[in-house]
Amino acid sequence: MRKLLSLFIIILFLNNAYSQNTRLQDHNQIAWYNYFGTFKIAEKYSIHSEYQWRRDHYITDKQQGLLRVGLNYQANPKLQLRLGYAWIETYPYGDYAINGQGKDFTEHRIFQMATLTDKISKFEVSHRFMLEQRFVGRYTNPALTVEDDYLLLNRFRYLFRVQMPLKGTEITNKTPYLAAYNEILIGFGKNVNENIFDQNRIGLLLGYRFNNTFRMEGGYLNQRVQLGREIEQKNVFQNNNGLIVNTLVNLDFTKKKNTN
């Protein structure tokens, strides 16, 4: 038994040493400041809008800007479907820029999403499944200042989130709550490069629901990213840690005005 345990420890040590020798690590301090808006326009339909202002060194430097819009369909109380478009601008940051030439680049996305929600005791849980068709801008010549080609990349995303009220048994108006989520992003298709594993994101949040229209939440964010290329024949991993602040607005345009 002792020999097997010793052999297991040696294998773990060698595997860790090998991983360190075949990977480059990049650590960054980030902050994401996000707006999410939902506008109900019919019994089962609503418009989704969001903008994410992502910063490096917490606020001083650019990381990414993301604009996303979509049409929601509430299939039933527990299932929401969404079809949408996203525009993303990614900037060079950290020790190893995502773009191999160290330039900013534009990305256009089409996405399809399904979100399942449920309530277990006082815990609200959700599962979000997303497919993305990503048209990522690239430079075929280092002298270019504007992307002249777009590469199609496919990605699958799964997010699990759980939240609970800090008072009472459900999150209603004037209720503080805690939330945690974990999301994994996987690349696939013929153009996937080194990063079949693309990203993993973990968030721990403290939130407050003011009323049916407005709530805010903020807390800790961990983002682990694998670049799509090797540097010095080594895979590159970003370990980004910092803050996340979400502002959420929910408006119902189907309510009839009181004419009395």
Buried (B, 14 or more C-beta within 10 A) or exposed (E): EEEEEEEEEEEEEEEEEEEEEEEBEBEBBBBBBBBBBBBBBEEEEBBBBBBBBBBBBEEEBBBBBBEBBBBBEBEEEEEBBBEBEBBBBBBBBBEBBBBBEEBBBBBBBEBBBBBEBEEEEEEBBBEBEBBBBBBBBBBEEEEEEEBEEBBEBBBBBEBEBBBBBEEEEEBEEEBEBBBBBBBBBBBEEEEBBBBEBBBBBBBEBBBBBEEEEBBBBBBBBBBBBBBBBBEEEBBBBBEBBBBBBBBBEBBEEEEEEEEE
